[in-house]
Amino acid sequence: MTFRGTSLSLALGLILASSTSSFAVTEISWWHAMTGANNEVVETLSKEFNESQSDYKVVPVFKGTYPETLNAGIAAFRAKQAPHIMQVFDAGTGVMMGAEGAIKPVADILSMGGAKFDKSLYLPGIVAYYSKPDGTMLSFPYNSSSPILYYNKDIFKKAGLDENNPPKTWPEVWEAAKKIKTSGAAKCGYTSTWLTWIHTENFAAWNNVSYGTNENGIAGTDVELKINAPIYVKHFQELADLAKDGTFRYGGRTSEAKPLFLSGECGIFTESSGGLGDVVKSGMNYGTGQLPYDPDAKGAPQNTTPGGASLWVFAGKSDAEYKGVAAFFTFLSRTDIQARLHQVSGYLPVTLAAYEDTKKSGFYDKNPAREIPIKQMMGKAPTENSKGVRLPNLPQVRDIENEEFENMLSGKQTAQQALDNAVKRGNAAIKQANGQ
Amino acid sequence: MASSTRVTFPNKVLPYLLLAPQLAITIVFFYWPASQAIRQSVLREDPFGLSTQFVGLGNFKRILSDPNYLNSLQVTVIFSIATAVIAMGFALLFAVMADKVIRGKGVYRTLMIWPYAVAPAIAGMLWLFLFNPSMGTFAYMIRSAGYNWDPLLNSNQAMLLVVAAAAWKQISYNFLFFVAGLQSIPKSLIEAAAIDGAGETKRFWTIIFPLLAPTTFFLLVVNTVYAFFDTFGIIHAVTGGGPGKATETLVYKVYNDGFVNLILGDSAAQSVILMVIVIGLTAIQFRYVERKVHYG
C-alpha cells in the first residue's frame, strides 16, 4: 500500500503543480497536420510567440494528415474536449462553415484582442475564400498555395522545345507533351497532382467558367455542379486521349504524381506552388510557369484560387483564452513573420505588407517561381466563378470526381460520361449533406 | 471431466472480482462501441453533433438501395474468396513441402512464419513500394518488359495487388495450422497406402487432404474473417479503394463514409450490418468447426 500511497501523493502534487502554473499562463492548444520542414516551422513559430510574451503559451500538437486532423477535432468537439486552434485543409472549409455553433469567427477574435481588425491588410483572394457570404472572415489563412506549372529544362532541350518558354495554354501543353513523347526525350510528356483541385476547381476559376451554382458554393450551400459543361468535357477528353499512349500519366488522387516528374519520367508537371521545395531539393534543372489556361475561354486567364489550410477557432472557450488566440494571430500577421514564412516555406504571404516587403528585398528576382502563385491570384478581381469552390462535403465530391476520372482514364467511359456521372452523383451527395 | 472435480468458491464475491478485468475490457472495447454504433445507425446527425434526428431504419434503407454498397459487397466477396483460396492454397503447398524436408525443418518453419508478424499497414506499404507504378522496383521491371502495369487505373491489376498483399501476410498463419494438422495424421496410414501402391498425388488427395478437412474448414472461416475485417490497412495503403471503387470493400466503405465523407449515420448502419455478418461467421465456426476438430 505504501507504493500506492506515494504514487497518489505524487499525482496529487503534479495536479497541484500544473494547476498553479496555469494560473500564470493561459495555454492555447493548436492542432495541426504539418510534417517535415513544415512541422519545424510550426514549432518555431510557437516557440517564438511563447518567448515574445509571458501571458499565453501556444502548444502545437501534430494530429496526422489533414483529414485525420479534421476528424480528431470533430471527435474532440463532440467529447467537449476541443482544442483552441485547429488547422483545416481547404476542402474542409465547407464542413467547418456548416458548423456555426461549433466555431468562433476569426474576425470576432481578432477584434477581441484590442486592435481593430482590418481586413484590407490581408491578401483579398485568400481572405475571400475563408469568409462568409456577408464578408465576415471565419478562419485565419495559415498556409496557402496555388497550382503552377513545372517543367524539366533538360527534357525540353532534348525534345527540341524552347527551354525558356514554358507552354502557356492547355493546347500548348498537349503539343509539347506529344513532342517529348515522340522524340523520346522522356517516357511521358505530362503528369499532374490533384486532378480535382487543379483540373476542375482551379480550371473553373482560371478560365472564368462556373464550377457550380451559387458562386461555386461561396454564396450558399445549395449547389448544383456544372462541371459537365462543354469546356470541361473537351479538356478531359483531350486528357483521356493523351492517357491512351502514355503521353499523359496518371499518378494518383493527391500528390502521388510528384515522383514521376522528379525522376525525369515526365517532362511537364502541374502541382501546388507548395511543392516547389521538393523540386528544388531534387537538384533537377527545372523551370516554372503560370498554370495553363484554355485559350477559347473568354477572359482567361482570370485568377487561381487558394489551396492549403487555414486555422479555425472552436467556440465555448473563455475570453482570456480567446485573447491569447488573438495575440497569436496578430503575431502571425506581423510583416517580418509573414515575409519569413513565405520565403522559407513557400506558402503565400497572408498580408499585403509581407508581399511588398519581399518584393522590395529582391527575393523574387532570384526566386521567380515564388511570385507566380501570388500574381495568379492577385492579377484580376475575382468573379463569381473564381472565388474558389466551397461545398458542405467537398472531400466527398472530390472522391466522386476522382473515381469517375479513373474510370475515364482507364478507357471504361468517355469524358462526357465521366463528368455527367460526377455531376449526378455529386449533386445527390451535396443534397444529402445539406439534409435534404 | 466429472462434476466432482469442479472448483467451488466459498466466497461469493471473489469469482466476480476475478472476472471483472476481463468483463471491463469487453464492455469498454466491445459492448460500449457496439451499442454506440447501433444508436448512431438510427440517427441522422451533422458531423459536429449539433443537430440530431431519429430516422429509424432510414439509413439502412438508403444503404441497401445504394448501388455503391452492393458494389462494395461484390468487391468484398471476390476479394475474400481470392485471398482465402490463395493464402490457403500456398500455405498447404508449403506445409506439405516443409513436412518432407528432413534437415533444417525448424529454420524453414520459422522463416515461413515471419510475415505474420508484419502489421497490415506495413505489409501494404511494402507491396506498394514494390509495385507502385510511379516508384516501385518491380513495377519498373514489369513495365520495362513491355507489360502495361498500372494498378492506379487498371482495376483488375489493383485487385490482384491487394489480394497478393493480403494473402502473402496470411500464408504464414495458415502454414502454421497446416503443419500442425499434417503432424497429427498418423504416419502408418500413409505408409500403408504407399505399400498398397498409391502414388504421392493419390496419397495426398485420398488420405492427407480429407484428414486435414477440419483444419481447412477452420482456416476458411478464419481467413474469411481476416479478409473481411483485418485487411483495411492493406487496402488503405495500397489502393485507397480505387481505381474507381474497384477495391472498396465493406470495411473500407465504413471508414470512407464515416471518416472522409463524415456521414456518421450511414457509416454506423454499415458497421451494424458488418457486425451481423461477423456474428454469423462466428456462429458457423462454433457450430460446425468446434464439433469436428479434435484437439489431440
Contacts between the chains, C-beta under 8 A, distances in Angstrom:
chain1	res1	chain2	res2	distance
A	67	B	259	6.9
A	67	B	260	5.9
A	71	B	259	5.4
A	74	B	47	5.2
A	74	B	48	6.0
A	74	B	262	7.4
A	77	B	48	5.7
A	77	B	49	7.7
A	78	B	48	6.8
A	78	B	49	4.7
A	95	B	47	6.3
A	95	B	262	6.5
A	98	B	46	6.8
A	99	B	46	6.9
A	99	B	47	7.1
A	99	B	48	4.3
A	99	B	50	6.2
A	100	B	50	8.0
A	101	B	48	7.5
A	101	B	50	5.0
A	102	B	48	4.6
A	102	B	50	6.4
A	243	B	153	7.9
A	250	B	150	7.9
A	250	B	152	5.8
A	250	B	153	5.8
A	251	B	134	5.5
A	251	B	152	7.2
A	252	B	134	7.5
A	252	B	152	6.0
A	253	B	240	7.0
A	253	B	242	7.0
A	256	B	132	8.0
A	256	B	134	6.1
A	256	B	152	7.9
A	257	B	134	6.9
A	259	B	134	4.6
A	259	B	135	4.8
A	260	B	134	5.1
A	263	B	134	7.9
A	263	B	135	7.6
A	265	B	134	7.9
A	393	B	261	6.3
A	393	B	262	7.1
A	395	B	260	5.6
A	395	B	261	6.8
A	395	B	262	7.9
A	396	B	260	6.8
A	396	B	261	4.0
A	396	B	262	7.8
A	396	B	263	7.9
A	399	B	256	7.4
A	399	B	260	6.7
A	399	B	261	7.3
A	402	B	242	7.1
A	403	B	242	6.8
A	403	B	243	7.7
A	403	B	244	4.7
A	403	B	245	5.8
A	404	B	244	7.6
A	406	B	152	7.5
A	406	B	153	5.9
A	406	B	242	5.7
A	406	B	243	3.7
A	406	B	244	5.0
A	407	B	243	7.1
A	407	B	244	4.5
A	409	B	153	5.3
A	410	B	153	4.1
A	410	B	154	6.0
A	410	B	155	7.2
A	410	B	243	6.3
A	410	B	244	7.9
A	412	B	244	7.6
A	429	B	261	7.6
A	432	B	263	7.2
A	433	B	263	7.7
A	435	B	44	7.4
A	435	B	46	7.7
